[in-house]
Amino acid sequence: MDRIFATARTRYMLPIVIIGAIFPFFVVAFILPDWLEADESSVKISLLTAASYLAIFAALWLVWCRNLKLDDLFGYKPNNSESQELVALGIPMVGVAILSIYVVYYPLSFISPEFVQSWLLDTPEILVPLANKNSIIINFVNIIVLILLAPITEEMIFRGFLLGRLHAKYGVITAILIPSILFALLHADILGAFIFSIFLCLIRIKYNSIIAPILVHMSNNAVVVILTVIDMAILDGEYEYSIQEFRSNWWYAPIGAAIGIPWLYWYFRTKLIRNTVKPDVA
């Protein structure tokens, strides 16, 4: 593993991430006390989310990365063939995510429908219908966050600093499991996010590169955006999604399994197991 991430102490990195995440909201809440005014709250929340990612990235960069060359920070650059394979992984990753949602939440929808409704189904959509006020600004900012800011920043945190430091201190198993558990706890689809993170950790180790998992993460989020656009067109902007509708769409799960499992199994057997680690580039 490259030395910059292996030597960055986690106890210093986590406060930086937390402060960077809440700082824009804290400042705006005090400077502009009406920032949650109903007709503008969606715009402000989108902008503040983007500002938080930028603040986290800037803080991490200033503390550890400002004197580094980009090659030292991001590591090995996948070639064109490798990049295409990594980008294509966004498709089976989404398939497995759909499967995992139904594996976890379909049985829970009978045990605790209120929890599934509030935790999973009532979460804000990443895009809003064009008929809504300020929809162009909201959608543009959210797409930038999802496809650009979130993948870069989250990969630096979870597959960069956390994985690198834990790998140096405790070995590869701990270095994969702990960032994956933490990453999963930040997502509604806990199982899907956990599996996603494990694959990203393995890809990070294989390539000794942050660029490789960033490409997969960007592609995964781009596929989600595309599916959301299709969903918006079919539903004509109506996002009320009930427990009954969720249950009736159970057939999404086998489709996700058919798309995701064989593809990821093939990639794991043919790509991740062989030639596991690239030369250290730091």
Summary of the structure (lengths in Angstrom):
residues: 282
radius of gyration: 19.6
end to end distance: 8.3
largest distance: 55.8
contacts: 894
relative contact order: 0.17
helix: 78%
strand: 1%
